[in-house]
Amino acid sequence: MLSVVLQAAASDPVPAENDVKAGWVALVVVLLLVVAVVFLLRSFVKQLKKVDAADQAGVYDEKTDNGSGLPPTTIEHDR
């Protein structure tokens, strides 16, 4: 098995420097991914600001009935 892998690696020629070039398609894909990440980050920050504003307004109940420091679950809350 190892000899087959070594033989395949030895027979694989190394390309010359001019044979391998970066393409425009790859550049466009990378730029689109960067734009998508920027939009996702902006949306994430916007949602975090909404959560912070709701927390400041007292929408979230900070009482804990179970003593663990965590908010009560739905089952514990209904009791």
Backbone as a ProteinNet text record, in pm:
[ID]
protein_1_A
[PRIMARY]
MLSVVLQAAASDPVPAENDVKAGWVALVVVLLLVVAVVFLLRSFVKQLKKVDAADQAGVYDEKTDNGSGLPPTTIEHDR
[TERTIARY]
83.2	0	87.6	186	274.7	354.6	393.3	471.1	387.6	257	169.4	160.4	148.8	140.7	271.4	383.2	512.9	537.5	496.6	514.6	428.6	306	218.6	273.4	329.2	385.4	510.3	589.1	712.5	682.8	574.3	543.9	465.3	421.5	345.2	442.9	446.1	543.4	503.7	604.8	582.7	558.5	449	421.9	521.9	546.7	634.4	562.5	638.7	579.7	472.5	486.8	390.9	268.7	271.8	158.7	42.5	72.3	-30.7	-51.6	-174.8	-206.3	-336.3	-343.7	-467.2	-570.2	-692.4	-796.6	-884.7	-955.2	-1047.9	-1169.1	-1206.9	-1323.8	-1297.7	-1178.7	-1144.5	-1145.4	-1097.2	-1097.9	-1241.1	-1328.1	-1468.1	-1534.1	-1506.3	-1564.8	-1518	-1390.4	-1336.8	-1398.9	-1410	-1470.2	-1616.6	-1690	-1830	-1840.9	-1748.9	-1749.3	-1719.9	-1628.4	-1597.8	-1719.5	-1787.2	-1907.9	-2015.7	-2032.6	-2133	-2100.4	-1974.4	-1934.9	-1959.5	-1931.8	-1956.6	-2105.3	-2191.3	-2334.9	-2381	-2327.5	-2365.2	-2320.1	-2201.1	-2153	-2237.1	-2274	-2358.7	-2494.1	-2551.3	-2679.2	-2667.1	-2556.8	-2534.6	-2524.2	-2450.2	-2436.7	-2572.4	-2650.9	-2784	-2872.6	-2868.4	-2948.8	-2901.6	-2770.9	-2719.2	-2763.8	-2769.7	-2818.1	-2964.7	-3044.6	-3185.3	-3199.1	-3116.3	-3121.1	-3081.1	-2978.5	-2934.6	-3042.6	-3107.6	-3215	-3331.7	-3366	-3474.3	-3436.6	-3311.5	-3265.4	-3272.3	-3232.8	-3239.7	-3384.5	-3476	-3617.3	-3684.3	-3614.3	-3670.3	-3755	-3736.2	-3814.5	-3778.2	-3651.2	-3606.4	-3614.5	-3673.6	-3687.1	-3556.9	-3500.2	-3372.6	-3388.4	-3511.2	-3531.7	-3492	-3434.4	-3403.6	-3466.2	-3544.2	-3611.5	-3538.9	-3446.9	-3384.6	-3251.6	-3201.6	-3079.8	-2951.9	-2960.3	-2840.7	-2782.2	-2850.2	-2803.5	-2847.7	-2915.6	-2965.3	-3112.5	-3162.8	-3305.1	-3388.9	-3507.4	-3591.7	-3636.2	-3650.9	-3700.9	-3851.1	-3910.5	-4055.2	-4131.8	-4084.4	-4153.6	-4147.4	-4028.7	-4016.1	-4093	-4101.4	-4169	-4321.8	-4376.7	-4520.2	-4565.3	-4475.9	-4515.2	-4561.1
-119.3	0	125.6	125.3	240.5	259.3	149.3	160.6	221.9	193.5	251.3	402.1	446.3	589.8	658.9	598.8	658.6	662.2	556.2	552.3	658.9	677.3	779.7	918.9	940.8	1071.5	1099.2	996.8	1015.7	1040.9	985.4	1002.6	1130.2	1199.3	1322.6	1438.1	1494.5	1600.6	1731.2	1806.1	1936.8	2037.4	2114.5	2211.2	2326.9	2383.5	2500.2	2621.6	2725.6	2844.1	2908.3	2906.2	2969.7	2882.5	2755.8	2666.4	2691.2	2740.8	2761.8	2911.2	2956.4	3098.5	3114.2	3221	3251.8	3301.1	3257.8	3296.6	3406.8	3471.2	3577.9	3522.9	3401	3340.4	3323.6	3278.9	3262.2	3396.6	3499.9	3632.8	3679.6	3659.2	3699.6	3621.7	3493.6	3411.4	3460.3	3489.5	3538.3	3673	3762.4	3893.7	3880.9	3789.8	3767.4	3711.3	3624.1	3571.2	3681.1	3770.2	3881.7	3972.1	4002.4	4085.9	4016.8	3887.4	3813.3	3817.4	3802.3	3806.6	3944.7	4049.1	4185.6	4206.3	4161.5	4175.3	4094.3	3974.4	3893.2	3958	4015	4081.9	4204.3	4281.2	4398.9	4356.9	4251.2	4202.3	4152.1	4083.3	4031.5	4144.6	4249.9	4364.8	4431.9	4441.5	4501.4	4420.7	4287.8	4203.3	4213.7	4224.2	4239.5	4371.6	4476.8	4604.8	4595.6	4520.1	4501.2	4425.9	4324	4247	4334.3	4415.5	4504.3	4606.5	4662.3	4758.4	4691.4	4569.9	4498.1	4465.4	4432.5	4403.3	4528.3	4642.7	4768.2	4806.8	4770.3	4802.5	4706.7	4602.1	4509.5	4400.1	4370.1	4265.2	4128.2	4108.1	3978.7	3976.4	3869.9	3853.1	3797.6	3862.2	3818.3	3735.5	3703.8	3622	3477.5	3414	3271.9	3200.5	3100	3025.4	2896.6	2853.6	2723.7	2732.5	2849.2	2863.2	2838.1	2809.5	2779.5	2904.1	3016	3137.1	3146.2	3042.9	3041.6	3080.3	3134.1	3167.2	3039.9	3052.3	2934.2	2879.9	2748.5	2687.3	2707.7	2670.7	2687.4	2606	2486.5	2400	2463.5	2511.8	2574.2	2705.1	2775.2	2903.1	2887.6	2777.2	2753.9	2708.4	2668.9	2618.9	2729.7
0	0	0	86.5	96.6	-32.3	-92.9	-216.3	-329.4	-330.6	-432.2	-414.2	-289.7	-261.1	-297.3	-261.2	-292.6	-443.2	-513.3	-657.6	-726.3	-678.3	-736	-709.6	-590.3	-556.9	-638.9	-665.7	-741.8	-889.1	-940.7	-1081.9	-1110.6	-1008	-1024.4	-1047.5	-1167.6	-1194.2	-1125.6	-1087.6	-1025.3	-1137.4	-1130.3	-1236.8	-1232.9	-1349.5	-1358	-1299.2	-1270.1	-1207.1	-1293.8	-1423.4	-1512.9	-1541.5	-1498.7	-1523.9	-1428.8	-1309.2	-1207.9	-1191.3	-1215.2	-1202.7	-1124.6	-1052.4	-981.1	-1082.1	-1066.2	-1161.3	-1107.8	-1199.5	-1162.8	-1090.9	-1122.9	-1058.7	-909.3	-872.6	-731.5	-658.8	-724.6	-663.4	-639	-735	-719.9	-606.4	-598.4	-490.9	-355.1	-341.1	-213.6	-178.1	-275.3	-248.3	-207.8	-272.9	-234.4	-93.3	-57.1	80	181.7	149.2	239.6	255.6	147	153.4	237	219.9	297.1	446.2	481.6	622.3	680.6	604.3	652.8	679.8	588.5	610.8	731.7	748.2	864.3	994.8	996.7	1117.5	1150.9	1048.9	1073.6	1129.6	1074.7	1123.9	1267.2	1296.8	1431.2	1532.1	1497.6	1587.9	1608.3	1502.4	1511.8	1607.1	1596.2	1683.8	1828.4	1849.7	1985.8	2047.2	1965.9	2017.2	2056.3	1978.6	2013	2145	2163.1	2287.5	2404.5	2387.6	2494.8	2529.5	2428.1	2453.4	2524.7	2486.9	2553	2697	2720.1	2855.7	2941.9	2885.5	2959.6	2989.5	2899.9	2919.5	3017.8	3059.7	3157.2	3096.2	2972.2	2907.3	2963.2	2995.7	3045.6	3196.9	3249.8	3393.7	3449	3549.1	3603.4	3729	3769.2	3887.6	3859.2	3960.9	3949.1	4067.2	4038.4	4143.5	4178.3	4094.7	4116.3	4190.1	4223.6	4301.3	4223.4	4095.6	4017.3	3952.7	3960.5	3895.3	3750.7	3703.1	3566.3	3565.9	3456.9	3451.9	3463.1	3519.8	3534.4	3399.9	3394.6	3271.9	3264.8	3154.2	3136.1	3238.8	3266.8	3364.2	3502	3542.4	3673.6	3680	3567.9	3564.7	3581.2	3533	3540.7	3678	3763.1	3896.6	3985.1
[MASK]
+++++++++++++++++++++++++++++++++++++++++++++++++++++++++++++++++++++++++++++++

